[in-house]
């Protein structure tokens, strides 16, 4: 039995649905591309993030945190669950389809990503789904070497 193809949701409808959920959202649809800026705050204790969503039919929605700049955990060398171009990795291939509203999928997934990012910044382990990203433990000092905490200036004798 053949499956019925999914019909993409009109970009204007996508933008209207985002604005219905987040009235402060600013966006446009031009030349077949939706570009929208929203503010997300995963919890009342969280920072407020400015996030840009860019979407064209037949492409994955691109989601990037504009402000504040995302920072690394002190022992990390890369941000977890981020594409090389800085877009957030919010889902596995096939989990999102064009017949889904961005407001019911990508927005909550981005907010959840930000929550896991905040936890990762503190504990050093990604608590969301997907691949495990743990930062390496602090380096062990060589035998006989005293561990240092913070920055020390040389003392004069």
Secondary structure, 3 states (H helix, E strand, C coil): CCCCCCCCCCHHHHHHHHHHHCCCCEEEEECCEEEEEEEECCCCCCCCEEEEEEECCCCCCEEEEEECCCCCCCCCCCCCCECCCCCECCCCCCCCCCCCCHHHCHHHHHHHHHHHHHHHHHHCECCCCCCCCECCCCCCCCCCCCCCCCCCCCCCC
